[in-house]
Amino acid sequence: MNVQIKKLYTDGGGNNYALPQYATEGSAGMDICAFTDEPIIIAPGSIALVPTGLAIALPQGFECQVRSRSGLAAKQGVFCLNAPGTIDSDYRGEIKVILANFGKEDFTIRNGDRIAQIVIARYEHIQWEIVETLGQTQRGEGGFGSTGTQSFA
């Protein structure tokens, strides 16, 4: 599937900053990079809205999900908030990533740093059907821990 993407700024080098890319052949998500003139420092406990310099035009019926990069989360404690964030098919503005630093040290983002991953996913619109009863299942109304924590073995 082809998706239109627009570079919103020039970087002094002919507008040649990286597009989102799959890191490996089996990757579901594409790494997306920061686009910033100055380093962005996120202090512990702080949140930053990080620009990417990119806008996309998805076909109707698709969304772009913005997710944390596992390495940043595990090693630096930096997560995408509102994850997965959704970029709707009719949004044409700049993709910006909400990052929070749950680590113990400042986290610095420089231009071109891989800050998140995006996954393109199909979705369906539904129509609600009001009913008096719902079909029964084995689980029923059990939620929040109702299936236990023991191993399946």
Secondary structure, DSSP 8 states (H G I E B T S, - for coil): ---EEEE-S--SSSS-----EESSTT-SSEEEE---SS-EEE-TT-EEEEE-SEEEE--TTEEEEEE--HHHHHHH-EEESSSSEEE-TT--S--EEEEEE-SSS-EEE-TT-EEEEEEEEE---------S-----SSTT--TTTT-SS---
